């Protein structure tokens, strides 16, 4: 149980880091908010699912290749069901 909580915490921290990086890029470059796409392979795909869970309205579409979603909360499906995958 503790191992799963630690894993979820790590995923959450990584999601925060990526979010801040993206915000920094948006503040410093001319980025179209409607054209931000998320792509990840293996561990990166797990990061895709994590980003979609924490920021479901930020991305235009996503591709998650060969990675599982580590978020097992029922509401996670509701949050991301309208996003093109």
C-alpha positions as CSV (number, residue, x, y, z in Angstrom):
1,X,0.0,0.0,0.0
2,X,2.8,2.5,0.9
3,X,4.7,1.6,-2.3
4,X,1.6,2.5,-4.4
5,X,1.2,5.8,-2.5
6,X,4.9,6.6,-3.1
7,X,4.5,5.9,-6.8
8,X,1.5,8.1,-7.0
9,X,3.4,10.9,-5.3
10,X,6.3,10.6,-7.7
11,X,3.9,10.7,-10.7
12,X,2.2,13.8,-9.2
13,X,5.5,15.6,-8.7
14,X,6.6,14.7,-12.3
15,X,3.2,16.1,-13.5
16,X,3.9,19.4,-11.7
17,X,7.4,19.7,-13.1
18,X,6.1,19.1,-16.7
19,X,3.3,21.6,-16.1
20,X,5.6,24.3,-15.0
21,X,7.9,23.6,-17.9
22,X,5.0,24.0,-20.3
23,X,3.8,27.2,-18.6
24,X,7.3,28.6,-18.9
25,X,7.5,27.8,-22.6
26,X,4.0,29.3,-23.2
27,X,5.1,32.5,-21.4
28,X,8.3,32.8,-23.4
29,X,7.3,31.6,-26.9
30,X,4.3,32.1,-29.2
31,X,2.5,28.8,-28.6
32,X,-1.0,28.1,-29.8
33,X,-2.8,26.8,-26.7
34,X,-5.2,24.8,-29.0
35,X,-2.4,22.8,-30.6
36,X,-0.5,21.3,-27.7
37,X,-0.2,17.5,-28.2
38,X,1.1,15.0,-25.7
39,X,3.1,11.9,-26.8
40,X,4.9,9.3,-24.7
41,X,6.4,5.9,-25.1
42,X,6.8,3.4,-22.2
43,X,7.4,5.4,-19.0
44,X,6.6,8.5,-21.1
45,X,3.2,7.0,-21.9
46,X,2.6,6.6,-18.1
47,X,3.4,10.3,-17.9
48,X,0.9,11.0,-20.7
49,X,-1.9,9.4,-18.6
50,X,-0.8,11.3,-15.6
51,X,-0.8,14.6,-17.4
52,X,-4.2,13.9,-18.8
53,X,-5.5,13.1,-15.3
54,X,-4.2,16.3,-13.8
55,X,-4.8,18.6,-16.8
56,X,-7.5,17.1,-18.9
57,X,-8.3,20.3,-20.8
58,X,-4.8,21.4,-21.6
59,X,-4.0,19.2,-24.5
60,X,-5.6,18.9,-28.0
61,X,-4.8,15.2,-28.3
62,X,-2.6,12.6,-26.8
63,X,-0.7,9.4,-27.8
64,X,0.3,6.9,-25.2
65,X,2.4,4.0,-26.6
66,X,3.2,0.9,-24.6
67,X,2.5,2.4,-21.2
68,X,-0.2,1.8,-18.6
69,X,-2.3,4.3,-16.8
70,X,-1.3,4.3,-13.2
71,X,-4.3,6.3,-12.2
72,X,-7.0,3.9,-11.1
73,X,-9.6,6.4,-9.9
74,X,-13.0,6.1,-11.5
75,X,-13.2,9.9,-12.1
76,X,-10.1,9.7,-14.3
77,X,-12.0,8.1,-17.1
78,X,-14.6,10.9,-16.9
79,X,-11.9,13.6,-17.0
80,X,-10.3,12.4,-20.2
81,X,-13.0,10.6,-22.2
82,X,-13.5,13.5,-24.6
83,X,-9.9,13.9,-25.6
84,X,-8.7,12.4,-28.9
85,X,-6.4,9.5,-28.3
